[in-house]
Every structure is written in C-alpha cells, then in structure tokens.
C-alpha cells in the first residue's frame, strides 16, 4: 500500500471512518493532521464499537503508530478522557503507539467558553459551531499567542504564555460582559494535566520522516470535508482549519510528496450538519 490521504469530498459525515479503519489494517502509521475533537467517528470491529473524536483510528489496532499532528488543536482533558474510554474497552494506549506533536496548539476551557458566548450572541445567524473551542484555539494559533503542547514542559514559560493569552481574552470577555479568566487557576489546571500528557509528546515530523524513509506505509486521516475548508468551503459556514488534501503535509510536517494517493469519500445523498 502506498501512502494515502483520506479526505471528505463533501460537508463531512461521508463515512470516512469506515474507509480509514479498513485502510488502517494495511498501514503502519495513522496520522490526524487537522481539526480537533469536534469531528467524531465510529468504528465497529467485531462486536466492539469505538467512538473516537481526537484519537486517530489506528489506535484501536495493535502494532500501529497513531500520530496527532501539529495541524490538530488538542484539548488535553478531552484527549485523556478518550484514552481512558478506549482503555476501558481493552485498547492499549501508550507512548509507544501514540504520539502528539510538540508544536500543536492547545484548546483551553476559555476557548470553549468563548465559542459558546459568540454563538449565543449571533442569535438567528448561528454558524453551527460545536462549542468545543476549536475556532478560538485556531485564532490564537494564527495570532501567535497560543499555548502549545511543548509549553507544558516548562512551567515558567507556560505562565508567561498564559499571561500573554489572557491579556487578549480577558479584554474580549470584559467587552461581552462575561467574567474574566483566573490566570492562576488556569496555570494550576495545566500544571496538573501536564505530567499525563508529556509522555506522549514528540517531534512528530521527525518520527514521520524516519518512518517514511524506512518504508512505512502512512495513512493520513482527514476530518470533516472539503466544503467545510476555511479557504475553499462555503464561507463563513465552514470550520476553522484547512480540510483539503494539502493540509495532510502542512499538518503533519512532511513534504507534499509524502502524502501519496488522495482518496476522496462521497455519500450518495449530500447532507451537512449545523444550524
């Protein structure tokens, strides 16, 4: 099997998970490269049903390396909950078979809070956000103020990043008449979760490049669909990341030539979710 990128060719919900699961049997590495825990998919293997949102589909198959790339925004608490859920179903999740990009941006509780406040303020012009903070987290990433996974390893730098972040967010919250975020409480929460996340953290692009050079078969798992792409979709009713095939390279750190074959998934009746 050559390297393959599986992309939704419509507005998401095309059934990508089923195809990705079938291909993951043949792959050595499965990579999530964009989105967050807003794009769920269900896998049925034997008599067991797995519901995944952030973890790559390959995590439920022994012997596969699952990668959360730099293009993903990571809610550390959601990630840990999902890991515990699949562990309870008998899936072994360890730093040996799951790695998280050190340069991925984090989704924090303030992001989901801002997401919901904005959606409520839109009234009858809602865009159908999941309210999980994906959009605000990408805003902070592009605005160069995001807290990243690597910041969890350095408490002093983490405190500085939070201070810079809240300079922006607390001004927004004041303008919306909402309570401000307590920086010390947020720092304490992140310091508490950091030891549980750090074992999975790696320089993902180096791991993937080494796998590519070794001849490993890499499967790039897209979330949502091309018509939800921030640039090429039905703007403004789109997601906050690029969902097209080119993002497989950008969101993993590999060169575009490593993506290989692009497989677009469609369904017979075109539908979309959201308001």
Backbone as a ProteinNet text record, in pm:
[ID]
protein_1_A
[PRIMARY]
XXXXXXXXXXXXXXXXXXXXXXXXXXXXXXXXXXXXXXXXXXXXXXXXXXXXXXXXXXXXXXXXXXXXXXXXXXXXXXXXXXXXXXXXXXXXXXXXXXXXXXXXXXXXXXXXXXXXXXXXXXXXXXXXXXXXXXXXXXXXXXXXXXXXXXXXXXXXXXXXXXXXXXXXXXXXXXXXXXXXXXXXXXXXXXXXXXXXXXXXXXXXXXXXXXXXXXXXXXXXXXXXXXXXXXXXXXXXXXXXXXXXXXXXXXXXXXXXXXXXXXXXXXXXXXXXXXX
[TERTIARY]
83	0	86.6	59.2	127.2	68.8	136.7	79	-52	-151.6	-285.6	-338.4	-400.9	-474.5	-623.1	-700.8	-845.9	-912	-985.4	-1043.2	-1193.7	-1271.1	-1413.9	-1435	-1509.1	-1526.4	-1652.6	-1724.6	-1846.6	-1840	-1945.7	-1950.5	-1925.2	-1850.8	-1828.5	-1937.8	-1920.8	-2016.4	-2033	-1925.5	-1934.8	-1909.6	-1869.5	-1834.9	-1686	-1605.6	-1459.9	-1407	-1468.4	-1417.8	-1412.4	-1514.1	-1518.7	-1405	-1380.3	-1273	-1137.1	-1121.7	-994.9	-965.7	-1066.8	-1046.3	-1002	-1064.5	-1027.2	-883.2	-845	-708.8	-606.7	-648.4	-553	-501.3	-576.5	-526.4	-398.4	-385.3	-272.6	-162.5	-192	-95.7	-10.1	103.7	189.8	171.6	136	121.2	-9.4	-87.7	-211.5	-199.9	-223.2	-198.1	-325.4	-360.1	-458.3	-381.6	-428.2	-348.2	-421.8	-549.2	-622.5	-746.5	-809.7	-930.3	-899.3	-1001.7	-986.8	-1080.7	-1138.3	-1231.2	-1374.8	-1387.6	-1520.6	-1568.7	-1483.7	-1518.9	-1514.4	-1625.6	-1629.1	-1651.1	-1604.2	-1632.4	-1643.5	-1720	-1749.4	-1688.7	-1618	-1560	-1623.9	-1659.3	-1714	-1619.6	-1553.9	-1458.6	-1504.7	-1548.4	-1606.8	-1734.6	-1740	-1858.5	-1840.5	-1730.2	-1698.9	-1715.2	-1780	-1797.8	-1711	-1626.6	-1539.1	-1585.3	-1598.1	-1634.3	-1514	-1454.4	-1333.4	-1361.1	-1294.9	-1306.4	-1170.6	-1073.7	-940.5	-834.3	-848.1	-750.5	-760.2	-647.2	-650.3	-713.2	-774.1	-844.9	-752.5	-625.9	-532.7	-506.2	-547.2	-515.9	-583.1	-692.2	-763.5	-704.8	-603.7	-542.5	-400.2	-368	-234.5	-125.4	-11.1	104	108.7	13.8	11.1	58.2	129.6	165.2	59.5	-2.1	-102.2	-40	-65.3	0.2	-104.2	-94.8	-173.4	-78.7	-97.8	-2.9	-16.1	76.7	81.1	-37.4	-108.4	-224.3	-349.7	-344	-458.6	-452.8	-568.2	-574.5	-621	-546.2	-559.7	-616.4	-730.9	-784.6	-725.2	-632.6	-564.4	-657.3	-760.9	-855.2	-942.4	-985.1	-1063.1	-978.8	-851.1	-762	-748.9	-727.1	-712.3	-841	-955.4	-1083.4	-1100.3	-1063.5	-1079.6	-984.4	-863.3	-768.1	-823.9	-878.4	-933.9	-1055	-1134.3	-1252.1	-1211.7	-1114.4	-1074.9	-994.3	-922.1	-853.5	-954	-1065.2	-1169.5	-1230.3	-1213.7	-1262.6	-1154.4	-1040.7	-935.7	-827.7	-826.3	-725.2	-604.2	-485.6	-362.4	-318.5	-316.7	-269	-149.8	-33.3	90.5	171.6	277	364.6	434.3	426.3	484.8	396.6	266	177.4	95.5	118.5	51.6	150.6	163.6	248.3	169.2	198.5	132.1	238.5	213.5	311.2	337.9	465.4	502.9	461.4	445.9	410.5	262.4	179.9	34.7	-17.6	-118.5	-179	-281.6	-295.7	-389.8	-524.6	-630.2	-762.7	-777.3	-809.9	-825.8	-972.9	-1012	-1152.7	-1204.5	-1117.8	-1162.4	-1203.6	-1146.9	-1182.5	-1325.5	-1362.3	-1499.1	-1599.7	-1559.9	-1647.6	-1671.9	-1564.9	-1577.9	-1657.9	-1635.9	-1708.6	-1859.5	-1901.7	-2044.7	-2102.2	-2025.5	-2071.9	-2096.3	-2004.5	-2019	-2138.1	-2155.7	-2266.1	-2400.6	-2409	-2532.5	-2558.8	-2452	-2467	-2511.9	-2491.7	-2530.3	-2681.1	-2751.5	-2896.8	-2936.6	-3016.7	-3063.1	-2961.7	-2841.2	-2735.5	-2623.9	-2660	-2561.7	-2494.7	-2365.7	-2293.8	-2288.4	-2340.5	-2345.4	-2218.8	-2144.9	-2024.5	-2059.7	-1965.7	-1985.9	-1969.9	-1916.4	-1896.1	-1781.4	-1692.1	-1581.5	-1451	-1455.6	-1338.9	-1241.2	-1277.7	-1183.8	-1151.2	-1254.3	-1231.8	-1145.9	-1181.3	-1097.1	-954.3	-935	-799.1	-717.6	-779.3	-708.8	-681.4	-773.2	-749.5	-623.6	-609	-490.9	-363.7	-375	-258.6	-212	-304.5	-269.3	-226.3	-283.8	-248.5	-118	-50.9	79.9	75.4	-37.2	-47.9	-92	-98.3	-147.7	-53.4	-110.5	-32.8	-18	105.5	129.7	164.8	160.6	188	325.3	425.2	561.4	571.8	480.6	483.9	455.2	391.6	359.7	484.9	598	722.2	799.5	757.1	831.5	734.1	722	624.4	641.2	765.4	787.5	737.7	771.7	725.1	573.2	518.9	373.6	303.9	357.2	298.2	303.7	414.2	427	327.2	309.9	217.4	73.4	38.3	-97	-120.2	-20.5	-34	-58.7	18.7	1.2	-134.6	-177.2	-305.3	-422.2	-415.6	-527.3	-533.6	-422.8	-426.2	-525.4	-530.6	-624.6	-764.4	-771.8	-902.8	-983.9	-918.7	-994.9	-1050.5	-979.8	-1034.7	-1160.9	-1157.5	-1275.9	-1392.2	-1362.7	-1468.6	-1529.4	-1445.8	-1499.1	-1594.2	-1555.1	-1639.5	-1772.5	-1777.2	-1900.6	-1978.4	-1926.2	-1993.6	-1982.8	-1879.1	-1861	-1746.2	-1747.4	-1638.3	-1504.1	-1398.3	-1264.5	-1211.9	-1106.6	-1043.2	-937	-934.1	-833.3	-707	-602.2	-479.4	-412.9	-415.8	-352	-424	-555.9	-631.9	-605.4	-597.8	-569.1	-430.3	-332.4	-196.6	-195.3	-265.2	-269.9	-332.3	-437.9	-504.1	-409.8	-335.9	-244.7	-124.8	-74.6	36.4	-7.1	-134.2	-185.2	-198.1	-237.6	-258.4	-128.8	-29.8	92.8	163.7	182.4	253.8	184.4	53.9	-19.7	-8.3	18.8	28.9	172.1	268.2	407.3	465.6	432.4	491.6	459.3	349.9	310.2	371.9	436.9	480.7	609.5	614.5	732.6	743.1	860.9	879.7	822.1	695.7	621.2	680.8	721.6	773.3	896.9	979.5	1097.4	1058.3	960.4	914.6	856.1	778.2	715.1	816.9	913.6	1016.1	1099	1131	1203.8	1121.5	990.5	902.6	895.3	886.5	880.3	1006.9	1121.8	1249.4	1265.2	1202.7	1211	1112.5	1032	936.1	803.6	776.1	647.7	533.6	419.1	300.2	221.7	201.5	140.7	1.3	-94.3	-232.6	-265.9	-305.5	-342.4	-494.5	-542.3	-685.6	-746.2	-820.3	-884.3	-1010.5	-1043.2	-1167.6	-1255.1	-1386	-1483.4	-1477.8	-1487.2	-1490.4	-1443.9	-1413.9	-1353.8	-1446.3	-1578.3	-1670.3	-1681.2	-1610.6	-1600	-1463.3	-1379.4	-1245.8	-1255.3	-1168.5	-1172.9	-1150.5	-1074	-1047.4	-1136.2	-1160.4	-1225.4	-1369.6	-1419.8	-1555	-1658.3	-1778	-1891.7	-1883.6	-1781.9	-1751.6	-1868.4	-1908.7	-1844.7	-1894	-1976.5	-2031.7	-1935.5	-1818.6	-1709.7	-1646.3	-1550.8	-1473.2	-1354.8	-1268.2	-1159.5	-1024.5	-1022.4	-896.5	-910.6	-796.8	-798.1	-824.6	-921.9	-962.2	-924.8	-861.5	-823.9	-697.4	-664.4	-554.8	-419.8	-398.3	-270.1	-236.6	-339.3	-316.3	-253.7	-263	-200.1	-50.2	10.4	153.1	177.8	106.1	125.8	98.2	-6.5	-48.1	25.2	118.5	198.6	347.2	388	528.4	605.7	539.5	605.2	594.4	678.2	668.5	546.3	501.7	380.1	394	513.9	534.7	512.2	514.2	494.7	348.9	257.9	115.3	68.8	120.9	86.9	-50.9	-127.1	-257.8	-363.9	-447.8	-556.4	-688.1	-758.1	-884.9	-997.2	-1082.7	-1196.2	-1319.2	-1386.8	-1502.9	-1630.7	-1726.8	-1857.8	-1967.5	-2085.1	-2202.7	-2309.9	-2401	-2497.8	-2589.7	-2633.8	-2721.6	-2640.1	-2623.3	-2540.9	-2616.3	-2558.9	-2616.6	-2505.6	-2545.5	-2448.8	-2514.8	-2431.9	-2483.9	-2463.3	-2524.6	-2508.5	-2638.3	-2632.4	-2751.8	-2774.3
-119.2	0	124.3	218.4	347.2	434.4	543.9	639.7	693.3	709.5	750.6	859.2	961.9	1062.3	1043.6	1021.5	1004.9	1137.6	1193.1	1326.4	1319.2	1389.2	1401.5	1494.2	1450.7	1528.7	1614.1	1613.5	1695	1777.3	1774.8	1854.2	1769.6	1663.8	1574.4	1468.8	1376.9	1266.9	1181.4	1165.3	1083.7	935.2	901.9	763	736.8	840.5	825.7	724	721.7	634.3	488.9	444	304.4	275.1	369.2	350.9	358.3	454.9	468.8	343.3	288	166.6	51.4	39.9	-66.7	-48.6	74.9	101.1	89.6	120.8	118	-22.5	-124.8	-261.8	-280.4	-205.8	-221.2	-118.6	-15.7	91.5	59.7	127	116.9	236.7	350.5	475.7	541.9	591.7	664.5	803.5	906.9	1045.1	1128.6	1194.4	1303.1	1431.9	1515.2	1631.4	1764.2	1765.7	1891.4	1868.4	1979.7	1970.8	1946.3	1911.1	1883.1	1771.9	1782.9	1678.3	1715.2	1792.7	1829.3	1735.3	1646.1	1559.2	1413.5	1362.1	1226.2	1122.8	1001	891	762.1	670.8	545.6	429.8	343.2	223	100.9	4	-121.9	-233.4	-293.9	-401.6	-523.2	-624.4	-740.2	-700.3	-726.7	-691.9	-561.9	-491.7	-372.1	-246	-146.3	-16.5	86.8	153.4	257.6	392.6	489.1	625.3	715.8	764.3	845.5	987	1083.2	1221.6	1283.2	1252.6	1311.5	1208.5	1089.3	983.9	936.8	910.4	850.9	711.7	672.6	544.2	425.4	440.2	329.2	287.5	369.6	339.8	211.2	171.7	51.1	-75.6	-60.6	-178	-195.9	-312.1	-336	-320.7	-271.3	-262.6	-141	-49.6	72	191.1	282.4	408	511.4	570	674.4	809.6	906.6	1036.7	1147.9	1238.2	1361.8	1472.3	1523.2	1614.7	1758.3	1840.2	1981.1	2061.9	2012	2083.3	2065.4	1976.1	1949.9	2046.2	2091.7	2163.6	2063.9	2057.6	1948.1	1998.2	1944.7	1965.5	1855.4	1887.9	1781.4	1699	1762	1689.1	1595.9	1642.3	1556.8	1439.9	1464.8	1357.7	1250.8	1291.5	1193.9	1116.2	1183.7	1112.5	1007.3	1043.4	948.6	830.5	857.5	749.1	653.2	706.8	621.4	542.9	603.9	534.5	412.2	428.2	313.3	212.5	258	163.3	74	132.6	54.7	-49.4	-28	-124.4	-224.1	-220	-317.3	-273.4	-145.2	-94.7	-45.4	-90.2	-44.1	86.8	193.8	323.6	363.8	370.2	403	499.6	558.9	643.7	568.2	436.8	358.2	356.6	372.3	366.6	493.9	596.6	725.5	837.7	928.5	1046.1	1171.2	1279.1	1407.7	1510.4	1588.9	1687.9	1791.5	1816.8	1914.8	2057.1	2082.5	2217.1	2232	2138.3	2153.3	2253	2330.5	2428.1	2359.7	2411.2	2355	2426.4	2349.4	2405.6	2413.5	2531.4	2554	2577.5	2565.4	2588.8	2725.1	2825.4	2958.2	2960	2869.9	2864.9	2815.4	2709.4	2658.3	2757.2	2824.9	2926.1	3040.3	3090	3197.6	3151.2	3027	2969.3	2975.1	2933.8	2931.6	3072.8	3162.5	3300.7	3366.3	3345.4	3403.7	3345.2	3214.4	3150.2	3199.5	3215.4	3267.5	3410.5	3490.2	3630.1	3645.5	3540.9	3550.3	3541.4	3493.3	3482.8	3387.8	3437.7	3351.4	3340.5	3393	3382.3	3287.8	3189	3092.5	3019.6	2984.9	2912.1	2762.5	2719	2576.1	2520.9	2603.6	2554.9	2447.7	2357.9	2254	2308.8	2428.8	2487.8	2426.6	2356.1	2289.8	2369.2	2490.5	2577.6	2566.7	2492.4	2471.9	2603.5	2680.7	2806.3	2903.9	2937.1	3027.3	2977.3	2845.5	2792.1	2816.7	2797.6	2827.4	2977.2	3060.6	3205.2	3239.6	3180	3207.2	3154.7	3042.3	2988.3	3086.1	3133.4	3226.6	3361.4	3398.8	3524.3	3517.9	3402.6	3382.8	3400.6	3365.6	3374.7	3241.9	3135.2	3006.7	2946.7	2872.3	2782.9	2652.7	2606.4	2485.5	2368.1	2250.5	2129.2	2137	2187.5	2194.3	2284.8	2381	2471.4	2399.2	2282.5	2206.9	2156.8	2154.9	2104.4	2210.8	2336.6	2447.3	2536.8	2518.5	2596.1	2747.4	2795.2	2939.6	2993.3	2922.4	2965.6	2953.2	2848.5	2829.8	2948.1	2993.4	3107.9	3233	3250.8	3366.6	3358.9	3238.7	3221.4	3249.4	3203.6	3227.2	3376.2	3443.9	3588.3	3662.7	3628.5	3693.7	3659.4	3535.9	3491.9	3565	3578.1	3639.4	3790	3850.8	3992.6	4016.1	3920	3927	3881.1	3763.1	3701.9	3773.6	3821	3890	4022.6	4085.7	4206.8	4173	4060	4015.7	3986.9	3916	3878	4000.5	4097.4	4220.8	4289.8	4291.2	4353.6	4283	4153.3	4076.2	4071.3	4140.7	4140.1	4008.9	3930.9	3799.5	3804.6	3717.6	3714.6	3682.4	3740.1	3715.4	3579.3	3532.6	3405.1	3428.7	3343.4	3348.9	3279.6	3356.6	3300.7	3200.2	3224.3	3131.3	2996.6	3000.7	2875.2	2798.2	2870.2	2804.4	2743.2	2815.9	2762.5	2636.2	2638.5	2520.7	2401.2	2425.6	2316.8	2256	2340.9	2291.3	2219.5	2270.8	2202.4	2065.9	2053.1	1924.5	1822.6	1869.3	1777	1748.3	1836.2	1823.7	1689	1635.7	1508	1391.8	1402.7	1295.7	1305.2	1425.6	1447.3	1432.6	1477.9	1486.5	1354.9	1238.7	1115	1087.5	1143.6	1119.4	1220.1	1323.1	1435	1399.9	1435	1406.7	1507.6	1508.6	1585.2	1500.7	1523.2	1435.4	1432.5	1547.2	1548.1	1459.5	1454.5	1368.3	1221.3	1187.6	1048.6	1005	1093.3	1058.8	1050.8	1140.7	1135.8	1008.5	969.5	844.3	725	727.6	619.4	615.4	732.3	738.7	681.5	721.1	672.2	522	470	326	245.4	314.2	244.8	214	273.9	250.9	309.7	245.7	292.4	386.6	509	613.8	646.2	645.8	681	813.7	912.3	1043.8	1049.8	1072	1064.9	1204.8	1242.4	1373	1375.7	1493.4	1513.9	1611.7	1598.6	1686.8	1669.4	1775.8	1761.6	1889	1878.3	1991.6	2112.8	2091	2204.4	2278.4	2226.7	2296.2	2360.7	2355.9	2414.5	2565.3	2618.3	2759.7	2849.4	2802.3	2881.1	2842.7	2714.3	2664.6	2619.2	2631.4	2586.4	2696.2	2669	2761.5	2866.6	2949.1	3052.6	3150.1	3191.1	3167	3042.6	2962.2	2843.2	2725.8	2741.1	2645.3	2616.8	2526.1	2501.7	2597.8	2584.6	2681.4	2630	2517.9	2463.3	2429.4	2404	2354.7	2205.4	2162.9	2021.8	1953	2026.6	1970.1	1886	1812.1	1715.3	1779.2	1902.6	1967.4	1984.3	1990.5	2006.9	1882.4	1768.2	1646.5	1666.6	1741.8	1772.3	1879.2	1990.5	2102	2061.2	1983.4	1947.6	1830.5	1771.4	1661.1	1693.4	1791.4	1828.6	1756.2	1670.6	1603.1	1687	1654.9	1720.7	1672.6	1754.8	1721.1	1589.7	1557.5	1433.6	1309.4	1324	1208.1	1169.3	1258.3	1231.3	1114.9	1106	993.5	1005.4	897.1	888.7	959.9	1038.4	1107.9	1038.9	995.3	924.6	1011.4	1062	1143.6	1057.2	1077.5	996.3	1078.3	1021.6	1085	991.2	1047.7	965	999.1	908.1	922.2	1042	1064.6	1178.2	1283.4	1398.4	1503.2	1574.5	1573.5	1643.3	1717.6	1807.5	1871.5	1894.9	1902.7	1927.6	2074	2117.7	2255.7	2332.4	2454.2	2538.9	2602.8
0	0	0	-90.9	-89.9	20.6	51.5	146	89.9	176.3	132.6	225.8	167.8	245.2	217.5	322	308.6	344.6	247.7	261.5	237	317.3	289.8	171.5	71.7	-50.9	-49.2	63	74.1	203.5	283.7	407	531.7	519.3	631.7	642	736.6	757.3	632.4	555	433	459.4	581.1	611.1	601.9	625.3	616.9	717	837.6	941.9	900.3	829.8	784.6	687.3	594.9	496.9	564.9	656.2	727.6	808.8	873	951.6	862.2	745.9	651.7	604.7	573.8	527.5	640.2	762.7	873.7	901.6	860.1	872.3	792.7	682.7	591.5	616.4	695.5	721.4	843.9	850.9	969	1062	1002.7	1077.2	1034.8	1131.3	1101.4	1163.3	1081.4	1122.9	1115.8	1227.9	1225.8	1200	1106.6	1067.6	1076.3	1113.1	1129	1213.8	1252.4	1332.4	1479.3	1552.9	1694.8	1734.4	1853.6	1898.6	1861.4	1753.5	1702.4	1593.1	1546.7	1433.8	1478.7	1525.3	1575.9	1466.6	1492	1400.9	1481.5	1427.7	1496.2	1419.6	1491	1431.9	1496.8	1415.7	1466.5	1424.7	1522.8	1497	1575.6	1502.4	1568.7	1639.5	1769.4	1848.3	1926.9	1901.3	1979.7	1896.1	1953.6	1888.1	1958.8	1882.3	1935.4	1882.3	1970.6	1930.9	1955.9	1848.3	1856.2	1807.5	1868.1	1823.5	1794.5	1878.3	1865	1831.3	1885.1	1857.9	1713.4	1648.2	1514.3	1518.2	1408.1	1403.6	1424.5	1390.3	1402.9	1545.6	1642.7	1782.1	1828.9	1765.4	1810	1749.2	1663.7	1600.3	1653.4	1707.4	1763.1	1656.9	1700.6	1612	1522.7	1537.5	1455.3	1539.1	1474.7	1539.3	1504.9	1605.9	1585.7	1617.9	1530.1	1540.3	1539.1	1635.7	1635.1	1592.2	1471.1	1410.3	1457.3	1410.9	1451.6	1400.5	1298.9	1246.7	1329.4	1428.3	1516.3	1635.2	1681.5	1809.4	1915	2024.8	2121.1	2253.5	2290.9	2425.3	2513	2603.5	2678	2765.2	2819.5	2905.1	2820.9	2703.9	2614	2565.7	2537.8	2493.7	2601.4	2724.5	2832.6	2856.9	2847.2	2863	2753.9	2631.3	2521	2535.9	2581.3	2606	2710.6	2818.6	2924.2	2874.8	2787.2	2733.8	2653.4	2562.9	2480.2	2561.4	2661.9	2750.2	2821.2	2862.3	2929.4	2836.5	2705	2606.4	2565.7	2635.5	2610.2	2514.2	2475.2	2382.3	2461.1	2422.8	2487	2422.2	2500	2451.2	2536.4	2473.8	2543.7	2457.8	2514	2432.1	2319.4	2322.3	2213.9	2089.9	2107.7	1990.6	1969.1	2052.2	2032	2058.3	1962	1981.9	1944.6	2016.3	1996.5	1961.1	1858.1	1812.6	1920.5	1945.8	2047.6	2009.9	1879.7	1833.8	1800.3	1846.2	1830.3	1933.3	1894.5	1985.7	2075.3	2196.2	2292.9	2287.9	2309.6	2336.7	2488.1	2536.8	2680.3	2713.4	2840.5	2876.2	2831.9	2829.7	2787.3	2640.7	2560.1	2418.2	2398.4	2467.4	2453	2510.8	2616.8	2675.3	2576.4	2514.5	2416.3	2295.5	2254.2	2141	2165.2	2284.4	2316.4	2331	2392.9	2408.5	2273.2	2181.3	2048	1974	1985.3	1914.3	1967.7	2097.9	2157.1	2111.6	2098.2	2059.2	1914.1	1832.9	1691.3	1671.4	1770	1757	1646.1	1549.6	1440.8	1327.9	1349	1247.9	1293.2	1370.7	1420.2	1303.7	1322.9	1217.9	1245.5	1361.1	1389.9	1451.9	1524.8	1591.5	1694.3	1718.9	1820.2	1961.3	1974.6	2106.2	2183.8	2115.6	2185	2180.9	2127.3	2134.2	2019.7	1915.8	1805.8	1735.5	1699.3	1628.5	1706.3	1832	1910.4	1929.2	1939.5	1953.7	1827.4	1710.1	1585.5	1572.6	1620.5	1618.8	1697.5	1815	1896.6	1830.4	1762.7	1691.9	1584.4	1502.3	1395.5	1453.7	1567	1632.8	1711	1707.9	1771.3	1923.8	1983.3	2129.2	2190.4	2112	2162	2265.7	2357.5	2442.6	2365	2349.8	2270.8	2362.1	2304.7	2381.7	2447.5	2375.8	2429.3	2551.5	2564.8	2679.9	2811.2	2803.8	2925	2996	2925.7	2984.6	3061.3	3053	3113.6	3190.5	3322.1	3400	3387.7	3383.2	3372.6	3239.1	3133	3000.9	2991.4	3051	3049.5	3116.5	3228.5	3298	3211.1	3139.4	3050.5	2935.9	2881	2768.6	2813.3	2931.4	2983.3	3005.8	3061.4	3085.2	2954.2	2850.2	2720	2659.1	2677.1	2622	2687.6	2818.8	2891.2	2871.6	2835	2800.4	2687.3	2595.8	2482.9	2524.2	2585.9	2609.5	2716.8	2820.3	2924.4	2875	2781.8	2720	2640.6	2568.6	2494.4	2589	2695.8	2789.6	2857.6	2891.7	2951	2853.9	2726.7	2625.4	2606.9	2639.8	2627.1	2758.6	2859.6	2989	3063	3032.7	3094.6	3195.3	3295.5	3394.2	3328.4	3382.2	3329.5	3375.7	3307.4	3340.5	3447.4	3547.3	3653.1	3602.7	3577.2	3522	3612.9	3744	3837	3839.2	3831.3	3828.8	3699.9	3586.8	3459	3460.7	3514.8	3524.6	3610.2	3722.6	3810.2	3739	3663.7	3590.1	3486.5	3415.9	3313	3374.6	3485.4	3552	3604.5	3641.1	3689.6	3577.4	3458.8	3347.8	3271.6	3283.3	3204.7	3219.9	3343	3355.6	3285.3	3264.8	3197.5	3045.4	2994.3	2850.2	2800.2	2880.5	2834.1	2783.4	2841.7	2789.4	2642.4	2592.2	2453.5	2355.8	2407.8	2324.3	2251.2	2123.1	2041.6	1928.8	1867.2	1743.9	1630.8	1601.3	1511.1	1371.3	1319.4	1181.9	1170.3	1275.6	1271.1	1274.9	1359.3	1365.9	1232.4	1171.2	1043.6	931.1	931.3	826.7	839	962.4	982.9	935.4	964.2	918.8	766.8	705.4	558.7	497.2	550.5	496.8	516.8	622.8	649.8	566.1	485.8	400.3	465.9	581	647.7	565.6	571.8	499.5	589.7	542.1	623.6	571	661.6	628.9	695.9	616.1	666.7	678.4	799.4	828	835.5	732.3	730.2	814.3	865	939.4	863.2	880.1	815	662	583.4	437.9	370	240.7	169.4	162.3	165.6	158.9	292.1	394.3	521.9	539.3	436.5	442.4	465	550.8	585.2	463.3	365.1	244.3	127.4	110.3	-11	10.1	131.8	161.5	148.2	198.1	186.7	297.5	288.5	387.9	401.8	521.3	651.3	724.9	659.2	725.6	707.7	766.8	749.7	885.9	886.3	1007.2	1008.9	1107.4	1124.4	1077.6	1008.4	957.5	810.4	747.3	609.5	611.2	532.3	530.2	399.8	307.8	178.5	192.6	86.4	93.2	123.2	77.1	100.5	247.2	331.7	475.4	537.1	469.2	521.5	538	446.3	457.3	562.8	551.4	644.1	788.2	808.8	943.6	1003.9	927.8	980.8	983.3	901.3	894.3	786.9	710.8	599.3	472.5	374.2	244.9	168.7	73.7	-0.4	-76.1	-121.5	-195.4	-112.3	20.3	107.6	121.8	81.6	100.7	14.8	-107.2	-193.7	-255.3	-248.9	-314.6	-230.4	-295.1	-225.4	-257.8	-154.6	-170.7	-114.8	-202.3	-160.8	-138.6	-26.3	9.8	-7.8	-80	-100.7	-51.6	-26.8	0.1	-102.4	-123	-232.1	-212.3	-88.3	-59	15.3	-45.7	13.4	125.2	243.5	358.5	430.3	518.7	607.5	742.5	846.2	980.2	1014.9	1123.9	1168.8	1158.9	1212.3	1212.7	1077.1
[MASK]
+++++++++++++++++++++++++++++++++++++++++++++++++++++++++++++++++++++++++++++++++++++++++++++++++++++++++++++++++++++++++++++++++++++++++++++++++++++++++++++++++++++++++++++++++++++++++++++++++++++++++++++++++++++++++++++++++++++++++++++++++++++++++++++++++++++++++++++++++++

